[in-house]
């Protein structure tokens, strides 16, 4: 992993950590969500500081380069995160529909 990628990972992870902590202070982010983003930031920092982990994991899983491993893991984590957010949104939509219908029946 070249130096530019390692520096980029460090910068992105610290910027992410800064924004997450700022949102926590302003109560704009739930604790569960903030734990997820803090863990992602910590993993990026560990990967940037110890690139041997990325080399080992990419060799173990058959990736040609550690960069491909990092990008693939990032994409997979964000896909899982998006799926879970979609589940939450679907649940909230159902609750909103039920609440609206109950309120409409109550007013009649």
Secondary structure, DSSP 8 states (H G I E B T S, - for coil): --HHHHHHHHHHHHHHHHHHHHHHHTT-S-HHHHHHHHHHHHHHHHHHH-THHHHHHHHHHT-SSHHHHHHHHHHHHHHHHHHHHHHHHHHHHHHHHHHHHHHHHHH-
